[in-house]
Amino acid sequence: MDHVDCIIAGAGVIGLAIAREMARRGMDTLILEAENAIGTGTSSRNSEVIHAGIYYPAGSLKARLCVAGRQKLYRYCQERAVPHARCGKLIVATDAEQEPMLDSILANAAACGAGDLVPLTAAEARRLEPKLRCTAALQSPATGIIDSHALMLALLGDAEEHGAVLSLNTRIVSGRIEGGRIEGGRIVLDTIDSTSGERFEIAAARFVNAAGLGATALAGSLDGFDRQFVPRLRYAKGNYFSVAGRAPFSRLVYPVPEPGGLGVHLTLDLDGVARFGPDVEWTDQLDYRVEPTRGERFYDEIRRYWPDLADGSLQPAYSGIRPKLSGPGEANADFVIQDAAVHGVESLVNLFGIESPGLTSSLAIADHVAQRLAPKAS
């Protein structure tokens, strides 16, 4: 049976960032990915926004890791020439009743360490974006956009440069914990190659479950892991629509938040093409088809801040599914990065509910995990 220092389950942006960090710390690292390419799930089906860290509860993992991760990510993009743009964002109130929410957002951002928001009057906002309709706004100069696939390729390249190995089409069937709560115990995984059907076992001194939408199922398949530490995962599908032609905006535009998400917002890709979404569609299936008729309900939402949106201009773009730990009507849950302090298994870290701002937080999450599994490595 082969043995490695560290196995990472999942080659999305989180898994790749962790693999890079573990390899940089001298760990013999193996990345196992069930699909035939990196980042085919949540990592490639999102808004590709570099978040400032505005909305999350002060002191939460989301708040702390987003603010730290944003700074690391901008620096990394510059060092590795990852395409990105610090384009900024406007959070808009579209009627007087929403304006107190802007005050709350401003105060929360300051408490989170993201206190560079600038309050704007409607006239000031329109000077920045003449086609915008609002009664007041907040400007976030630290918000940006990124090419998420280029980021993942850079992370993988760095990881491989430090000796990490990626194994695609490799599904973890089950595993067992040997040594339990004893430090130095290992985890043995039973895997299958989906192309050949060949099965093999591999042991790791450290195991990181970064399987995203499959993280809870993977944790539940580990023999010797107490199921009380496996949370219930819910799927929140977000549908995106694009606009025919070029939208007359140079910044992202977000309405004030709504339950379950940040509302139908306007984001831009690096070519300046506008995308709208995501909405919130609770589902039990990993189905990424976008129902064209859902776009009809987008028009009223968008026209609150862009009244000139023409009929028939929206077209289905793509969808993503967020691995949420909270359900309809519940307060948004924090990231869960579960280590031995919680479950007692020294060799294991589980990552559950890594949704937005996961991409922004990826490098900070990697540091967080590495400090728990390889604090003395260098």
DRENDO-1510 file (C-alpha; in Angstrom, 1 decimal, always signed):
<recs>
REC; n; res; u; v; w
REC; 1; MET; +0.0; +0.0; +0.0 .
REC; 2; ASP; +1.3; +3.4; -1.0 .
REC; 3; HIS; +1.6; +6.1; +1.7 .
REC; 4; VAL; +1.9; +9.9; +1.4 .
REC; 5; ASP; +2.2; +12.7; +3.9 .
REC; 6; CYS; -1.1; +14.4; +2.8 .
REC; 7; ILE; -4.1; +13.6; +0.6 .
REC; 8; ILE; -6.5; +16.4; -0.5 .
REC; 9; ALA; -9.9; +15.3; -1.7 .
REC; 10; GLY; -11.2; +17.7; -4.3 .
REC; 11; ALA; -9.4; +19.8; -7.0 .
REC; 12; GLY; -11.5; +22.9; -6.8 .
REC; 13; VAL; -10.0; +26.2; -5.8 .
REC; 14; ILE; -10.0; +25.3; -2.1 .
REC; 15; GLY; -8.4; +21.9; -2.6 .
REC; 16; LEU; -5.8; +23.3; -4.9 .
REC; 17; ALA; -5.0; +26.2; -2.6 .
REC; 18; ILE; -4.5; +23.8; +0.3 .
REC; 19; ALA; -2.5; +21.4; -1.8 .
REC; 20; ARG; -0.2; +24.2; -2.8 .
REC; 21; GLU; +0.3; +25.3; +0.8 .
REC; 22; MET; +0.9; +21.8; +2.1 .
REC; 23; ALA; +3.4; +21.1; -0.6 .
REC; 24; ARG; +5.2; +24.4; +0.1 .
REC; 25; ARG; +5.5; +23.2; +3.7 .
REC; 26; GLY; +7.4; +20.1; +2.5 .
REC; 27; MET; +4.5; +17.6; +2.6 .
REC; 28; ASP; +4.4; +14.8; +0.0 .
REC; 29; THR; +0.9; +15.8; -1.3 .
REC; 30; LEU; -1.6; +13.9; -3.5 .
REC; 31; ILE; -4.8; +15.6; -4.8 .
REC; 32; LEU; -7.6; +13.2; -5.6 .
REC; 33; GLU; -10.3; +14.5; -8.0 .
REC; 34; ALA; -13.4; +12.4; -9.0 .
REC; 35; GLU; -14.0; +14.4; -12.2 .
REC; 36; ASN; -11.8; +14.5; -15.4 .
REC; 37; ALA; -10.7; +18.1; -14.9 .
REC; 38; ILE; -10.0; +20.5; -12.0 .
REC; 39; GLY; -12.7; +22.9; -10.7 .
REC; 40; THR; -15.7; +21.5; -12.5 .
REC; 41; GLY; -18.1; +22.2; -9.6 .
REC; 42; THR; -18.7; +25.3; -7.5 .
REC; 43; SER; -15.3; +26.7; -8.3 .
REC; 44; SER; -16.2; +27.2; -12.0 .
REC; 45; ARG; -19.9; +28.1; -11.5 .
REC; 46; ASN; -19.9; +31.4; -9.5 .
REC; 47; SER; -19.7; +35.1; -10.1 .
REC; 48; GLU; -15.9; +35.2; -10.1 .
REC; 49; VAL; -16.0; +38.1; -7.7 .
REC; 50; ILE; -13.2; +39.0; -5.3 .
REC; 51; HIS; -15.3; +40.0; -2.3 .
REC; 52; ALA; -14.2; +42.7; +0.1 .
REC; 53; GLY; -15.6; +41.0; +3.2 .
REC; 54; ILE; -18.6; +43.3; +3.8 .
REC; 55; TYR; -21.6; +41.2; +4.7 .
REC; 56; TYR; -20.5; +38.5; +7.1 .
REC; 57; PRO; -20.9; +38.5; +10.9 .
REC; 58; ALA; -18.0; +40.1; +12.6 .
REC; 59; GLY; -15.6; +37.5; +14.0 .
REC; 60; SER; -16.9; +34.7; +11.8 .
REC; 61; LEU; -14.7; +32.6; +9.7 .
REC; 62; LYS; -16.3; +34.0; +6.6 .
REC; 63; ALA; -15.4; +37.6; +7.7 .
REC; 64; ARG; -11.9; +36.9; +8.9 .
REC; 65; LEU; -10.9; +34.6; +6.0 .
REC; 66; CYS; -12.5; +36.8; +3.4 .
REC; 67; VAL; -10.6; +39.9; +4.5 .
REC; 68; ALA; -7.3; +38.1; +4.8 .
REC; 69; GLY; -7.9; +36.1; +1.7 .
REC; 70; ARG; -8.8; +39.1; -0.4 .
REC; 71; GLN; -5.4; +40.7; +0.4 .
REC; 72; LYS; -3.5; +37.5; -0.3 .
REC; 73; LEU; -5.4; +36.9; -3.5 .
REC; 74; TYR; -4.8; +40.3; -5.0 .
REC; 75; ARG; -1.1; +39.9; -4.2 .
REC; 76; TYR; -1.0; +36.4; -5.6 .
REC; 77; CYS; -2.7; +37.5; -8.8 .
REC; 78; GLN; -0.1; +40.2; -9.3 .
REC; 79; GLU; +2.8; +37.9; -8.6 .
REC; 80; ARG; +1.5; +35.1; -10.9 .
REC; 81; ALA; -0.1; +37.3; -13.6 .
REC; 82; VAL; -3.6; +35.8; -13.0 .
REC; 83; PRO; -6.1; +37.9; -14.9 .
REC; 84; HIS; -8.1; +40.1; -12.6 .
REC; 85; ALA; -9.4; +43.6; -12.1 .
REC; 86; ARG; -10.1; +45.7; -9.0 .
REC; 87; CYS; -13.1; +47.3; -10.6 .
REC; 88; GLY; -15.1; +48.2; -7.5 .
REC; 89; LYS; -18.7; +47.7; -6.6 .
REC; 90; LEU; -21.8; +49.7; -5.8 .
REC; 91; ILE; -24.3; +48.5; -3.2 .
REC; 92; VAL; -27.5; +50.3; -4.0 .
REC; 93; ALA; -30.8; +51.2; -2.2 .
REC; 94; THR; -33.6; +51.6; -4.7 .
REC; 95; ASP; -36.0; +53.2; -2.3 .
REC; 96; ALA; -35.9; +55.1; +0.9 .
REC; 97; GLU; -37.0; +52.1; +3.0 .
REC; 98; GLN; -33.8; +50.3; +2.0 .
REC; 99; GLU; -31.4; +53.1; +3.0 .
REC; 100; PRO; -31.1; +52.1; +6.7 .
REC; 101; MET; -29.8; +48.7; +5.4 .
REC; 102; LEU; -26.9; +50.6; +3.8 .
REC; 103; ASP; -26.1; +52.0; +7.2 .
REC; 104; SER; -26.1; +48.5; +8.7 .
REC; 105; ILE; -23.9; +47.2; +6.0 .
REC; 106; LEU; -21.5; +50.1; +6.5 .
REC; 107; ALA; -21.2; +49.4; +10.2 .
REC; 108; ASN; -20.8; +45.7; +9.7 .
REC; 109; ALA; -18.1; +46.1; +7.2 .
REC; 110; ALA; -16.1; +48.3; +9.6 .
REC; 111; ALA; -16.5; +45.7; +12.3 .
REC; 112; CYS; -15.2; +43.0; +9.9 .
REC; 113; GLY; -12.1; +45.0; +9.0 .
REC; 114; ALA; -13.5; +45.9; +5.5 .
REC; 115; GLY; -14.1; +49.5; +6.4 .
REC; 116; ASP; -13.1; +51.2; +3.2 .
REC; 117; LEU; -16.7; +51.6; +2.0 .
REC; 118; VAL; -17.7; +55.1; +0.8 .
REC; 119; PRO; -21.3; +56.3; +1.3 .
REC; 120; LEU; -22.7; +58.0; -1.9 .
REC; 121; THR; -25.8; +60.1; -2.6 .
REC; 122; ALA; -27.9; +59.1; -5.6 .
REC; 123; ALA; -26.3; +61.9; -7.6 .
REC; 124; GLU; -22.8; +60.8; -6.7 .
REC; 125; ALA; -23.6; +57.2; -7.7 .
REC; 126; ARG; -25.0; +58.4; -11.0 .
REC; 127; ARG; -21.8; +60.3; -11.7 .
REC; 128; LEU; -19.9; +57.0; -11.5 .
REC; 129; GLU; -22.6; +55.0; -13.4 .
REC; 130; PRO; -24.9; +57.3; -15.3 .
REC; 131; LYS; -27.4; +54.5; -16.2 .
REC; 132; LEU; -27.9; +53.5; -12.5 .
REC; 133; ARG; -31.1; +54.2; -10.6 .
REC; 134; CYS; -30.8; +54.4; -6.8 .
REC; 135; THR; -31.6; +56.6; -3.9 .
REC; 136; ALA; -28.3; +56.0; -2.1 .
REC; 137; ALA; -25.3; +53.7; -2.4 .
REC; 138; LEU; -22.1; +52.4; -0.9 .
REC; 139; GLN; -19.0; +52.2; -3.0 .
REC; 140; SER; -16.6; +49.3; -2.3 .
REC; 141; PRO; -13.3; +50.0; -4.0 .
REC; 142; ALA; -11.7; +46.7; -2.8 .
REC; 143; THR; -14.1; +44.5; -4.8 .
REC; 144; GLY; -12.9; +42.9; -8.0 .
REC; 145; ILE; -13.3; +40.2; -10.5 .
REC; 146; ILE; -11.0; +37.3; -11.5 .
REC; 147; ASP; -10.5; +34.5; -14.0 .
REC; 148; SER; -11.2; +31.6; -11.7 .
REC; 149; HIS; -9.9; +28.9; -14.0 .
REC; 150; ALA; -6.6; +30.8; -14.5 .
REC; 151; LEU; -6.3; +31.0; -10.7 .
REC; 152; MET; -6.8; +27.3; -10.3 .
REC; 153; LEU; -4.2; +26.6; -13.0 .
REC; 154; ALA; -1.7; +28.8; -11.2 .
REC; 155; LEU; -2.4; +27.1; -7.9 .
REC; 156; LEU; -2.0; +23.7; -9.4 .
REC; 157; GLY; +1.2; +24.7; -11.1 .
REC; 158; ASP; +2.6; +26.0; -7.8 .
REC; 159; ALA; +1.6; +22.8; -6.0 .
REC; 160; GLU; +3.1; +20.6; -8.7 .
REC; 161; GLU; +6.3; +22.7; -8.7 .
REC; 162; HIS; +6.6; +21.8; -5.0 .
REC; 163; GLY; +6.1; +18.1; -5.7 .
REC; 164; ALA; +2.3; +17.7; -5.4 .
REC; 165; VAL; +0.6; +15.2; -7.7 .
REC; 166; LEU; -2.9; +15.4; -9.2 .
REC; 167; SER; -4.9; +12.2; -9.9 .
REC; 168; LEU; -8.0; +12.9; -11.9 .
REC; 169; ASN; -10.9; +10.5; -12.4 .
REC; 170; THR; -10.2; +9.1; -9.0 .
REC; 171; ARG; -13.2; +8.6; -6.7 .
REC; 172; ILE; -12.9; +7.9; -3.0 .
REC; 173; VAL; -15.3; +4.9; -2.3 .
REC; 174; SER; -14.7; +4.7; +1.4 .
REC; 175; GLY; -12.0; +5.1; +4.0 .
REC; 176; ARG; -11.1; +4.1; +7.5 .
REC; 177; ILE; -9.4; +6.0; +10.4 .
REC; 178; GLU; -6.5; +4.1; +11.9 .
REC; 179; GLY; -5.3; +5.3; +15.3 .
REC; 180; GLY; -8.4; +7.3; +16.1 .
REC; 181; ARG; -7.6; +10.1; +18.5 .
REC; 182; ILE; -3.9; +9.1; +18.7 .
REC; 183; GLU; -1.6; +11.7; +17.2 .
REC; 184; GLY; +0.2; +10.2; +14.2 .
REC; 185; GLY; -2.7; +7.9; +13.2 .
REC; 186; ARG; -3.3; +7.6; +9.5 .
REC; 187; ILE; -6.3; +7.5; +7.2 .
REC; 188; VAL; -6.6; +4.7; +4.6 .
REC; 189; LEU; -8.7; +5.4; +1.5 .
REC; 190; ASP; -10.3; +3.0; -0.9 .
REC; 191; THR; -10.4; +4.6; -4.3 .
REC; 192; ILE; -11.5; +3.7; -7.8 .
REC; 193; ASP; -10.3; +4.8; -11.2 .
REC; 194; SER; -13.4; +5.7; -13.1 .
REC; 195; THR; -11.8; +5.2; -16.5 .
REC; 196; SER; -10.3; +1.7; -15.9 .
REC; 197; GLY; -12.4; +0.5; -12.9 .
REC; 198; GLU; -9.2; -0.3; -11.0 .
REC; 199; ARG; -9.4; +0.0; -7.3 .
REC; 200; PHE; -6.5; +0.7; -5.0 .
REC; 201; GLU; -5.8; +1.7; -1.4 .
REC; 202; ILE; -3.7; +4.5; -0.3 .
REC; 203; ALA; -2.8; +5.7; +3.2 .
REC; 204; ALA; -2.1; +9.3; +4.3 .
REC; 205; ALA; -0.7; +10.8; +7.5 .
REC; 206; ARG; -3.0; +13.8; +6.9 .
REC; 207; PHE; -6.3; +14.0; +5.0 .
REC; 208; VAL; -8.2; +17.1; +4.0 .
REC; 209; ASN; -11.8; +16.7; +2.9 .
REC; 210; ALA; -12.3; +19.6; +0.5 .
REC; 211; ALA; -14.8; +17.8; -1.7 .
REC; 212; GLY; -17.3; +20.7; -1.8 .
REC; 213; LEU; -20.8; +19.4; -2.7 .
REC; 214; GLY; -19.6; +15.9; -1.8 .
REC; 215; ALA; -17.8; +16.7; +1.5 .
REC; 216; THR; -20.6; +15.5; +3.8 .
REC; 217; ALA; -21.0; +12.2; +1.9 .
REC; 218; LEU; -17.3; +11.7; +2.0 .
REC; 219; ALA; -17.0; +12.3; +5.7 .
REC; 220; GLY; -19.9; +9.9; +6.3 .
REC; 221; SER; -18.1; +7.2; +4.4 .
REC; 222; LEU; -15.1; +7.2; +6.8 .
REC; 223; ASP; -15.2; +4.2; +9.1 .
REC; 224; GLY; -14.3; +5.3; +12.6 .
REC; 225; PHE; -15.6; +8.9; +12.1 .
REC; 226; ASP; -18.4; +9.9; +14.4 .
REC; 227; ARG; -21.4; +10.7; +12.3 .
REC; 228; GLN; -22.5; +13.4; +14.8 .
REC; 229; PHE; -19.9; +15.6; +13.3 .
REC; 230; VAL; -21.4; +15.3; +9.8 .
REC; 231; PRO; -23.8; +18.3; +9.2 .
REC; 232; ARG; -26.7; +18.2; +6.9 .
REC; 233; LEU; -25.9; +19.8; +3.6 .
REC; 234; ARG; -28.4; +21.7; +1.4 .
REC; 235; TYR; -28.1; +22.6; -2.2 .
REC; 236; ALA; -28.9; +26.2; -3.2 .
REC; 237; LYS; -28.9; +26.5; -6.9 .
REC; 238; GLY; -28.1; +29.9; -8.4 .
REC; 239; ASN; -29.1; +30.7; -12.0 .
REC; 240; TYR; -27.3; +33.3; -14.0 .
REC; 241; PHE; -28.5; +35.2; -17.1 .
REC; 242; SER; -26.4; +37.3; -19.4 .
REC; 243; VAL; -27.5; +40.4; -21.4 .
REC; 244; ALA; -27.3; +40.7; -25.2 .
REC; 245; GLY; -24.8; +43.4; -26.1 .
REC; 246; ARG; -22.8; +45.4; -23.6 .
REC; 247; ALA; -24.2; +46.7; -20.4 .
REC; 248; PRO; -23.4; +50.4; -19.7 .
REC; 249; PHE; -21.6; +49.8; -16.4 .
REC; 250; SER; -17.9; +49.6; -15.4 .
REC; 251; ARG; -18.5; +48.5; -11.8 .
REC; 252; LEU; -20.4; +45.7; -10.2 .
REC; 253; VAL; -23.9; +46.6; -8.9 .
REC; 254; TYR; -25.4; +44.8; -6.0 .
REC; 255; PRO; -28.9; +45.5; -4.5 .
REC; 256; VAL; -29.2; +45.3; -0.7 .
REC; 257; PRO; -29.0; +41.6; +0.4 .
REC; 258; GLU; -32.0; +39.3; +0.4 .
REC; 259; PRO; -32.7; +36.1; +2.4 .
REC; 260; GLY; -30.4; +33.3; +1.2 .
REC; 261; GLY; -28.2; +35.4; -1.0 .
REC; 262; LEU; -27.0; +38.9; -2.1 .
REC; 263; GLY; -29.9; +39.4; -4.6 .
REC; 264; VAL; -29.9; +39.5; -8.4 .
REC; 265; HIS; -26.7; +41.5; -8.9 .
REC; 266; LEU; -24.8; +42.7; -11.9 .
REC; 267; THR; -21.3; +41.3; -12.3 .
REC; 268; LEU; -18.9; +41.8; -15.2 .
REC; 269; ASP; -16.4; +39.3; -16.6 .
REC; 270; LEU; -12.9; +40.5; -17.7 .
REC; 271; ASP; -14.2; +41.2; -21.2 .
REC; 272; GLY; -16.9; +43.5; -19.8 .
REC; 273; VAL; -19.8; +41.2; -20.5 .
REC; 274; ALA; -22.6; +41.6; -17.9 .
REC; 275; ARG; -24.1; +38.7; -16.0 .
REC; 276; PHE; -27.0; +38.8; -13.6 .
REC; 277; GLY; -27.7; +36.5; -10.7 .
REC; 278; PRO; -27.7; +34.3; -8.9 .
REC; 279; ASP; -31.2; +33.7; -7.7 .
REC; 280; VAL; -31.9; +31.2; -5.0 .
REC; 281; GLU; -33.5; +27.9; -6.1 .
REC; 282; TRP; -33.5; +25.2; -3.4 .
REC; 283; THR; -32.9; +21.7; -4.9 .
REC; 284; ASP; -32.1; +18.1; -4.0 .
REC; 285; GLN; -30.3; +17.4; -7.3 .
REC; 286; LEU; -27.0; +18.4; -9.0 .
REC; 287; ASP; -28.8; +19.7; -12.1 .
REC; 288; TYR; -27.1; +22.6; -13.8 .
REC; 289; ARG; -29.6; +23.3; -16.5 .
REC; 290; VAL; -31.0; +26.8; -16.5 .
REC; 291; GLU; -34.7; +27.1; -17.1 .
REC; 292; PRO; -35.1; +30.0; -19.6 .
REC; 293; THR; -38.4; +31.1; -18.0 .
REC; 294; ARG; -36.7; +31.9; -14.7 .
REC; 295; GLY; -35.3; +34.9; -16.5 .
REC; 296; GLU; -38.7; +36.5; -16.5 .
REC; 297; ARG; -38.5; +37.2; -12.8 .
REC; 298; PHE; -35.1; +38.8; -13.2 .
REC; 299; TYR; -36.4; +41.8; -15.2 .
REC; 300; ASP; -38.3; +43.4; -12.3 .
REC; 301; GLU; -35.3; +42.9; -9.9 .
REC; 302; ILE; -32.8; +44.4; -12.4 .
REC; 303; ARG; -34.9; +47.3; -13.5 .
REC; 304; ARG; -35.0; +48.6; -9.9 .
REC; 305; TYR; -31.4; +49.7; -10.5 .
REC; 306; TRP; -31.2; +49.6; -14.3 .
REC; 307; PRO; -34.5; +50.8; -15.6 .
REC; 308; ASP; -33.3; +50.8; -19.2 .
REC; 309; LEU; -33.0; +47.0; -19.4 .
REC; 310; ALA; -34.8; +46.1; -22.6 .
REC; 311; ASP; -37.4; +43.4; -22.9 .
REC; 312; GLY; -36.1; +40.1; -24.3 .
REC; 313; SER; -32.4; +41.0; -23.7 .
REC; 314; LEU; -31.7; +38.4; -21.0 .
REC; 315; GLN; -30.5; +34.9; -22.0 .
REC; 316; PRO; -29.6; +31.9; -19.9 .
REC; 317; ALA; -25.9; +31.8; -19.1 .
REC; 318; TYR; -25.1; +29.1; -16.5 .
REC; 319; SER; -25.9; +27.9; -13.0 .
REC; 320; GLY; -24.0; +27.0; -9.9 .
REC; 321; ILE; -24.9; +25.1; -6.7 .
REC; 322; ARG; -23.9; +26.4; -3.3 .
REC; 323; PRO; -23.2; +23.8; -0.5 .
REC; 324; LYS; -25.1; +25.4; +2.3 .
REC; 325; LEU; -25.4; +24.4; +5.9 .
REC; 326; SER; -28.5; +26.5; +6.4 .
REC; 327; GLY; -31.9; +26.1; +4.7 .
REC; 328; PRO; -34.7; +28.3; +3.6 .
REC; 329; GLY; -35.6; +30.9; +6.2 .
REC; 330; GLU; -32.6; +30.2; +8.3 .
REC; 331; ALA; -29.7; +32.6; +9.0 .
REC; 332; ASN; -26.7; +32.0; +6.8 .
REC; 333; ALA; -24.3; +29.5; +8.4 .
REC; 334; ASP; -20.6; +30.1; +8.7 .
REC; 335; PHE; -17.8; +28.1; +7.1 .
REC; 336; VAL; -17.1; +24.9; +9.0 .
REC; 337; ILE; -13.4; +23.9; +9.1 .
REC; 338; GLN; -13.5; +20.9; +11.3 .
REC; 339; ASP; -10.3; +19.6; +12.9 .
REC; 340; ALA; -9.2; +17.5; +15.9 .
REC; 341; ALA; -10.4; +20.1; +18.4 .
REC; 342; VAL; -13.9; +19.2; +17.3 .
REC; 343; HIS; -13.9; +15.6; +16.2 .
REC; 344; GLY; -10.7; +14.3; +17.9 .
REC; 345; VAL; -9.0; +12.8; +14.8 .
REC; 346; GLU; -5.6; +14.4; +14.6 .
REC; 347; SER; -5.0; +13.5; +10.9 .
REC; 348; LEU; -8.3; +14.9; +9.5 .
REC; 349; VAL; -9.7; +18.3; +8.5 .
REC; 350; ASN; -13.2; +18.5; +7.0 .
REC; 351; LEU; -14.4; +21.6; +5.2 .
REC; 352; PHE; -18.2; +21.9; +5.1 .
REC; 353; GLY; -20.4; +24.6; +3.6 .
REC; 354; ILE; -17.6; +26.4; +1.7 .
REC; 355; GLU; -19.7; +28.7; -0.4 .
REC; 356; SER; -19.2; +32.4; -1.1 .
REC; 357; PRO; -16.8; +33.9; -0.2 .
REC; 358; GLY; -14.8; +30.7; -0.7 .
REC; 359; LEU; -12.9; +31.7; -3.8 .
REC; 360; THR; -11.8; +35.0; -2.2 .
REC; 361; SER; -10.9; +33.2; +1.0 .
REC; 362; SER; -9.1; +30.3; -0.7 .
REC; 363; LEU; -5.5; +31.3; +0.2 .
REC; 364; ALA; -6.4; +32.2; +3.8 .
REC; 365; ILE; -8.3; +28.9; +4.1 .
REC; 366; ALA; -5.2; +27.1; +3.0 .
REC; 367; ASP; -3.1; +28.8; +5.7 .
REC; 368; HIS; -5.8; +28.0; +8.3 .
REC; 369; VAL; -5.8; +24.3; +7.4 .
REC; 370; ALA; -2.1; +24.0; +7.1 .
REC; 371; GLN; -1.6; +25.5; +10.5 .
REC; 372; ARG; -3.7; +22.7; +11.9 .
REC; 373; LEU; -2.1; +19.8; +10.0 .
REC; 374; ALA; +1.5; +20.9; +9.5 .
REC; 375; PRO; +2.2; +23.8; +11.9 .
REC; 376; LYS; +5.9; +23.0; +12.3 .
REC; 377; ALA; +6.6; +22.2; +8.6 .
REC; 378; SER; +8.5; +24.7; +6.5 .
</recs>
